[in-house]
Amino acid sequence: ILKVRLTTTLFLAAYDEIFLNPKGPVFERNRVYGGVGYQFDKHFILQAGYVNQANYNYTASQGQFILQNTAAKNNVVVNLTFKILHRNATGQPTEKLPSQPD
């Protein structure tokens, strides 16, 4: 996951997930996300972004991975996170960076 802080509370997030299947098709799915978030305080985070998911079929006769016509998904994601601060063994809060939950 790539995160770039723009200010102390505004950030960008991006990721690319590749799903592999040992039983075939080997390259099964690709999910790409890009979004922006805002951390209001140490507990509340609001994040919005775009997810594109593509599913692939393996065509054995041609030996190619082909995007399924009905398998592409385009989604807008809005997420409000309430973060519970956990403390480590020394009593200090552990830092958790905001991220898009799967």
Secondary structure, DSSP 8 states (H G I E B T S, - for coil): -EEEESSSSEEEEEEEEEEE-TTS-SEEEEEEEEEEEEE-SSSEEEEEEEEEEEEEEEETTTTEEEE-TT--EEEEEEEEEE----B-TTS-B---------
